[in-house]
Amino acid sequence: MADSRQSFVIERNPEPVGVADRAKVLADPGFGRVFTDHMALIRYSEGKGWHDARITARKPLMLDPASAVLHYAQEIFEGLKAYKTADGGMAMFRPDANARRFRQSAQRLAMAELPEELFIESIRQLVAIDKDWFPTVEGGSLYIRPFMFANEVFLGVKPSSEYLYLVIISPVGGYFKSGAPAVSIWVSQNYTRAAPGGTGAAKCGGNYASSLVAQAEASKHGCDQVVFLDAAEHKWVEELGGMNVFFVFEDGSLQTPPLSGTILPGITRDSLMTLARSEGLTVREEPYSFDQWKRDAASGKLTECFACGTAAVVTPIGKVASPEGEFKMGAGGPGQTTMRIKQKLVDIQRGVAPDPHGWVHKLG
Ligand SMILES: *Cc1c(COP(=O)(O)O)cnc(C)c1O
């Protein structure tokens, strides 16, 4: 039986990517298409618990066609980044929060819970072996993707008795192709992301699967992203497909929808609230309706709006469109408060500013 102190077997990739090829991709990696030489892997089976922890060559998996995840989508994931810090080292941002959320997602999906120390250790070991994969592009980072899925070979409907936990790393530049200063969003009237009692607060692939058709609708209307309204009343703003949303008002206060069980509890969301409050700003976690949004944008009471999440950090929202028409946020570009608190967060993540909340987890 394995526990969080178990050691990882290290199997170096016998055929790593060559130095010249690696340097070429690291100069412009984009988002999510380039991967490092290794992956972390831990198995779980009922009775045996967590076992077989290893760092091994990144390669295709062998799955039985009856593997449970392929049929009933019992799968969860996380996303966090390793940054280069001002002192030349590397650090992760609040990995303990990701470890905790991963366990909470596992609970909701009736999956085995990975001990938090094991989650963090798997990432430390993997980043250590693939540290030469850090992108050379300005603003680059290592995007770390832990995930877990059901792999019992059984077509009956029940929680799986076996799981595979893996971590892969993608060196990344910016998230949005356009590198646009502000994104446009489409308010979905036809689809919702999460219903009360559902899986909205869990980071599971299924939530994304059901959001794709709405994202496609947004693209069809020339928008970058979709924003969802609540499932019960179709009235309250919830979040984007993979990012939380904030509103900034004329009086300097901020507002974000409350964590009601249908919204993913973003670590960026939580960090920005803490930073804004430490600046003396008022931050409300209160419902905000789409009607109010339109009214406040028209009256000038609402001055800025932004989305946030690990992948894109803070992204200003410049335009909001729906079947009834569209409106601009402020001047349609990034707002001052948005850019100021974004910078505050980035400075802490990169070790440029002090870290009063103990968020930065040094590596290596
Ligand atoms: C991951 C995610 C977020 C952002 O969470 P962070 O912890 O800030 O990266 C927001 N919404 C959804 C649906 C997500 O999956």
The ligand as a Tripos MOL2 file, in Angstrom:
@<TRIPOS>MOLECULE
LIG
   15    15     1     0     0
SMALL
NO_CHARGES

@<TRIPOS>ATOM
      1 C1        -10.1870   26.0790  -13.9330 C.3       1 LIG1
      2 C2        -11.4260   26.9000  -14.1040 C.ar      1 LIG1
      3 C3        -11.5070   28.2450  -13.6930 C.ar      1 LIG1
      4 C4        -10.3270   29.0210  -13.1750 C.3       1 LIG1
      5 O1         -9.7650   28.4720  -12.0310 O.3       1 LIG1
      6 P1         -8.2670   28.8670  -11.5940 P.3       1 LIG1
      7 O2         -8.0390   28.0930  -10.3670 O.co2     1 LIG1
      8 O3         -8.2740   30.3340  -11.3720 O.co2     1 LIG1
      9 O4         -7.3870   28.4850  -12.7270 O.co2     1 LIG1
     10 C5        -12.7130   28.8950  -13.8270 C.ar      1 LIG1
     11 N1        -13.7890   28.2710  -14.3430 N.ar      1 LIG1
     12 C6        -13.7530   26.9960  -14.7520 C.ar      1 LIG1
     13 C7        -14.9730   26.3710  -15.3120 C.3       1 LIG1
     14 C8        -12.5720   26.2540  -14.6460 C.ar      1 LIG1
     15 O5        -12.5490   24.9930  -15.0670 O.3       1 LIG1
@<TRIPOS>BOND
     1     1     2 1
     2     2     3 ar
     3     2    14 ar
     4     3     4 1
     5     3    10 ar
     6     4     5 1
     7     5     6 1
     8     6     7 2
     9     6     8 1
    10     6     9 1
    11    10    11 ar
    12    11    12 ar
    13    12    13 1
    14    12    14 ar
    15    14    15 1
@<TRIPOS>SUBSTRUCTURE
     1 LIG1         1 GROUP 0 **** ****
